[in-house]
Amino acid sequence: MVTHQPKNDNGSVSLRRAIDRPRDVDVYRVHASAGDLLQIYDQFRSGTTFDPTIRVYDLAGNVLGSHIGSIAPPHATSLTQLLRLNIRWDDYYYVAVSAPGNTTYDPFRTESGTASAGSEYAISISLRKPSAPLG
């Protein structure tokens, strides 16, 4: 398990990492404010078949949102939204990335869960204030 605190000036960060051990889970800690919109995008590369499983947890370990990945046909290069979550409280949240078959891990314990083949992945984590309604 790796814990990172991604942030930059515009509220988003792009990450390129790898799930490189059978029970590996990368965990990113993000501070969000009530009313923020947390969005996670997969930055598929041409020929990639790895579609990671992504979950967002609160501090108590409750799953607030998820995208269950799969090994899919090769993708064209694109940016695909995997998860969108409206934040209700000012707090820290954890974005966990794992291989598609590893869905039983504990985000706060290293090397937990189901052994599964991993690969490189590239995601973008974005925090934004929602746009005002039109009209």
N, C-alpha and C positions, 0 to 999 in steps of 0.2 A: 504494500500500500504506500502511495506517495501522496503527501498533502501539499498542495500549492495554494497560494493566495493570488489569483489572477486579478489584475486591475490595470487600467490605463486611463488616459484623460477623457476618452469618449465613452466610457462605460462598457467596453468590450475587449476581449482578448482572444487571439487565435493560438491554439496549442497543437503541437505535433509531437506525439508520444507513441509508446508501444505497450501493448499488453504482451509481455515477453516471458512470463512464467505461467504454469498451468492454473494457478489460483490468483493471479495478479489482478488487483483492482487499483486504479488511479483515482484518488479523491482530491477534489479541489474545493477549498473553503472560500465562500463568497459572502460578503456582507451586503445585505439588501435592506431597503427601507420599505415601510408600508406603502402600497400603491405602485411599487416598481413592477415592471414586467421582465421576468427572467426568460430568456430565449436561448436555446441551444441548437446550433446548426452543425451538421456534418459536412465537412469539406471533402467530398468524394474526389478521388483522383482517377483518371482514366484507367480502366482495367482492374480497379479495386473490387474485391468481393466481400471484404470485411465490413460488417455493419454492427458497430458496438451496441451493447446494452447500456443505457444511461438511466440513472435514477437520481432524483433530488430528495434529500433527507433533511429533516429539521434536526435540532440539537439532541432531541430525545431518540433519534433513530427511526422516526416515522417516515414512511415513503409518501411524499407529497405529489410526485409525478414520475412517470417512467416512459421509456421507449425501449421495448424489448427487441433487440437486434436479431439478425439472422445472417447466415452465409447466403448471399444473393448472387444472381448473375452479375457479371462485371458491369460497373457503372460508368457512365460517361462523366466527364468532369462537371461537377455542379455543386451548388450550395443548397442543401435540403434542410428545412426546419424539422427537427426531431421532437422538440419539446418546448412548450410554452406554458408558463406558470405565473399567475398573478400573486404577488407577495402580499400577505396580510399583516405581518408584523415586522418591525425593525429587529433584525437578528442576523446571526450567521446561519448559512445553509451549506450543505455539502452536495456537490455534484460528483457522482461516482460513475466511472467508466469501466466496464468489464467486457470480457468476451461473451458472445451470444449465449453460450451454454452455462455460464456462471451466474445463476440468479438466486442462489441460496446463501450468499456471503453475508457477513456482518460488516458494515462499513467502518466499524471501529476496531476490528481485529484483523491483523495481517494473516495472509495465507488461509483464510477461511473460505468456505463455499465449495463449489464443484469444479474439479479440474476441467479445463476447456482450452482448446487451441486459440491463441491470440494472434495479433498482427499489429502493424502500425495503424494509427488512426490520426485524423486531424479534425478538431472541433473548434467551434467559436462559441464562447459564452458571452452573452450580451445582457446588460441591465439597462433598462430605459424607463423613463416615465411614460405612461400611456398618452397617446395623442388626445387632444380635446375632441369631443364629438363634433361632427360637421353639422351646420344648420343652425 
